[in-house]
């Protein structure tokens, strides 16, 4: 808009302003930033809790419990990061008015999330310690479970977005739903980074 | 699929005869079932304020019960268990169910009016937050009536609050409901932030924003960073209690002190979350009742922001006696003392504003004067308790009880009641009775000093806090008797204000739109404001728009036949785009029920949490379901790819 000349000593006419809000001019964009800030506080509280308890113990994990193997969580990390790329491509498809591409990329992301969930489920079975034996086990289970639930909700939400996409709802002008869903998706994927390092690398130092 | 709305149907709010249409567009449905669909910010804000006052009254009644038990030594009015339940409920109610929702409710009601907009950014989320708050409050009080209330104090220290020493359902109610009600506080916080950043009237740069709005902005950011910690803490405690995880259990490698860190990392900012909006109220009322701009606007705003930051570095001063390393403790003493600097700056700015002006001593201003006296005393004992050697002596004694009540009643309750007297005419269109108001103020002021000042002495005499009775031989009985009598005096003072709010709508005269000759935009709307807040959205070009000689210009081209409001840029508040707002709906209520089901279910059968999770998903889907006709499109124009309007 003609922001530079906008004066405040006269009436302002906005009848020809856009009603299609797709980025930072949409309140929901800022709302999702707020949600991410809140969740970021939660993620840091969990991380600090882990480090705090880690510092209380000369031996971590306790009683010669073996550390979880690195390979499988690394795969799930890579898949999560890849799914950010497909989400980005899904957004680009809306931008370029390619509804088919949008649906394909969205469901590809959901598929990758499901793959991650499947891997994680297997990990739960193989954790070397139960949650009620020692606080090390409690942390492992709680932090993994916390992130597990987040992937579930991001996957369900994105699947719903995908179905709206099949119905042809999203267009170049009407894409704020995709934009904010992608923001949240990226957050969920990246939130795994600190947990990944804390749970799998930190005890090895 | 794409129902084009013909252009000729569009009715704009600057057109002749658009007023009834505007009114109908923003109408909240009437009737009992309509009540559950309301989303307008003033409806929700008003509910928050009223509900929080009801909880304030309940919390006050519990306090009177406690005082009755303590009126004489070895009293047998109630047993230890019941005493500890009502003591816990008193603290929990006042902190979580009165103070925070009351300040947020005032913010929700006033901020859009002060910004010159028609609603908040996420009206449905607003409604959801209210229902969550209501459900959490009702549940906790039901637990009290069933004798299952928590009894471990408002900060629920482990190991006492662990499953081993508190095997009943009480603490589970506490952990679940605390997690649950923080959802409400967090939704309101995000919503207030976005509204303040993106919906200010054109021309209202950050530098022209009313100080009350600044204070709400600081409070909201503090909530966003502080509340998640207590959620994490209470979730971990709930896991410890339900699934036998070992976070706070020393035998399993956990650490009870971790709970204190998590709790006070939230708990100390919490005090300032309550106090900062109160500071905003103080600045607003002083400015109005002196009829001049606040002295040192920038300094006042910066001090509030500073308080917000520094308050996150104080939490360990609640833990001086836990045996932490001394160097760390000294740091927290320094930080605690540092908070006096921005607080002092504000006090001097207020004094400078008052200096030489003709102050109108009406009831709101009286409460502000009371705030000065009481808050300064609370601040002084705060400085005392911030020094470690003194704290070692006074810790866990009635001295602390006296200190915290001076700070919280002085810092939050008195300003909140000042605000109530000040904004009541805006909310209802009627003035509160001045005579009853003055009586109420003096009774409260005298009553609270007589109640809490002697408690300093009780503490120095060694009476520990949180005891349900004491022995004859301790020599505490005279002061305790006196304190109980004074508490009833104070309660009577509050009762007068409650009576005042009930009878004034029928007796007193109409307030008119600006009874106090104030300067901020909420007084530009009618009292009470119409469904749409403002007939036209205003354009602002100063900090005190209503004190300017020049007429207020308006925004034209906002549709009257659907809920539209203006979005402006973040720093300079230049008109940016027009946002279409959601309409009334049942979904927020349904979602609050499903989320509540998940949380409550978790207490009895953990699997019900998963059921609640999926039910909530469907509620969210219903909430966000795009309603037809979808906003129609126009091919993008050259250079303006997303400006399409039918």
Interface residues (C-beta under 8 A of the other chain):
Chain A: X1 X3 X6 X8 X9 X10 X11 X12 X13 X14 X15 X16 X17 X18 X19 X20 X21 X22 X25 X26 X27 X28 X30 X31 X34 X35 X37 X38 X39 X41 X42 X45 X46 X49 X52 X53 X56 X57 X62 X131 X132 X133 X134 X135 X136 X137 X138 X139 X141 X142 X149 X153 X156 X160 X164 X168 X169 X171 X172 X173 X174 X177
Chain B: X1 X12 X121 X122 X125 X186 X189 X190 X191 X193 X194 X195 X197 X198 X199 X202 X203 X224 X225 X227 X228 X229 X231 X232 X233 X236 X239 X243 X244 X245 X246 X247 X249 X252 X253 X254 X255 X258 X261 X262 X539 X540 X541 X550 X553 X554 X555 X556 X557 X558 X564 X566 X567 X569 X572 X574 X575 X576 X577 X578 X579 X580 X613 X617 X621 X624 X626 X630 X631 X633 X636 X640 X641 X642 X643 X644 X645
